[in-house]
Each structure stands twice: as C-alpha cells, then as structure tokens.
Amino acid sequence: MTEYTTVSIPKDLAERVDDTIEGTSFSSTSDLVRFLLRSIVIQYQREGELTEAEFEDIAAQLADLGYLDR
C-alpha cells in the first residue's frame, strides 16, 4: 500500500491548476503535481543530476504554465 504526504500550495495557484486541467486526463491537482514531480525525478535519475540550467528551464516551463510564480 502506498503512503502519502500532503504538499501545500496557495489557493490561487490551486484554482489556476483546476482551470488548467479541466478537459485533460488529470482528474485533480494532486494528479498533475504527481505527474510533474515524477517527470522531474525521472529526468534527474536518467542524467545523474539536473544542471542549474536544466532546473531553470523546468522552472520557466512551470511558470509559463502558471504553476510557479516568478
């Protein structure tokens, strides 16, 4: 059985995520966050580590999608 923990995000961000995932295969904010984190971790594991440039690129992409404030 998988154990879970809670991650807090601002309510305005959660509302933007809800609007963004409407009509997608993501059924909740949690689904999207799990997908994004899993994608980042998989990339890290494949490459051994994320460079600062790669991290900044990921952060910029998430900010452009409205998931991070810059």
C-alpha positions, 0 to 999 in steps of 0.5 A: 500500500502506498503512503502519502504526504500532503504538499501545500500550495496557495489557493490561487495557484490551486484554482489556476491548476483546476482551470488548467486541467479541466478537459485533460486526463488529470482528474485533480491537482494532486494528479498533475503535481504527481505527474510533474514531480515524477517527470522531474525525478525521472529526468534527474535519475536518467542524467545523474543530476539536473544542471542549474540550467536544466532546473531553470528551464523546468522552472520557466516551463512551470511558470509559463504554465502558471504553476510557479510564480516568478 
